[in-house]
């Protein structure tokens, strides 16, 4: 899911739910500008490590660049330090070095941040706060000292697993494979020790990607509010990466927060069927192009350009993302939900969300749904600031 090609972005007009509310639709820009907007997961560092310069205009190539962060009103971005299962501690440090170098080259636009005070200071100065989240416990190489070093270098969350398990924690992908014995699932003693150490360091325990047994073990062990940095709602879409209602209730009871992923496949249970229908409709053409020596990505690129109206309809509507927000709010309250886009780590996002410049349309839709200004500001970033302060100050 870290592939860089994403479906062509096209905007459609959506019907809005004009429920009775105290705000007018035109107020959304003011609310968005006044809010501290936090996105807890963006993978643009993957592209940076491959040589892209995010100070350049990267529209059509990525979801993110510095100008579009500004356009989208993003006040604090947690940059994901990610690798697949082969990634090392040293590679994590290289990514942190790269982010710090970007910040140093653009001090008028960016500021490294490590706590809520830093985020608020950056917002007051008109800069975007750049934070670090490490996605995948395998990068600490089973070493508490390396966990501590990552924290010292600025990492403020660790996702206990990525899709791969570690020797001390099992992932949602592995737990769902049916290949693990029940006794082998969850956190072992080393994993519990890592969670306790993260609590002491002030490093958020991120439960996206973890298996259900790991989730419950971590919730039991932690003494601090947890983060779920980029996941969605299982009741709407029963994807293995999404949280059940019981898990959502547990995060709320813990005082944590769930940040919703924008990936179409996590939001929409019918997304894969629409892709298959599109592929089936153009199979003869795809086979011909493949026979000519085109690889699968080149074929997809061509068809995305050739059939824009069909591609538009593959992507779910923006309203479905808001439905996931609504579900959590109705289940446990507005204090436990936020946004974790996974931009530049996903292949498709809902219509109208073509990149980081489009965060204001979420605010617009929340206003249309009848959310109050105070509640919208919680969703956009206030809830995360509460959880970060409880962990890191």
Secondary structure, 3 states (H helix, E strand, C coil): CCCCCCCCCCCCCCCCCCCCCCCCHHHHHHHHHHCCCEEEEECHHHHHHCCCCCCCCCECCECCCHHHHHHCCCCEEEEEEECCCCCCHHHHHHHHHHHHHHHHHCCCCEEECCCHHHHHHHHHCCCEEEEEEEECHHHHCCCHHHHHHHHHCCEEEEECCCCCCECCECEHHHHCCCCCCHHHCCCCHHHHHHHHHHHHHCCEEECCCECHHHHHHHHHHCCCCCEEEEECECCCCCCCCCECHHHHHHHHHHCCEEEECCEHHHHCCCHHHHHHHHHHHCHHHHHHHHHCCCCHHHHHHHHHHHCHHHHHHHCCCHHHHHHHHHHHHHHHCHHHEEECCCECCCCCECCCCCCHHHHHHHHHHHHHHCCCHHHHHHHHHHHHHHHHHHHHC
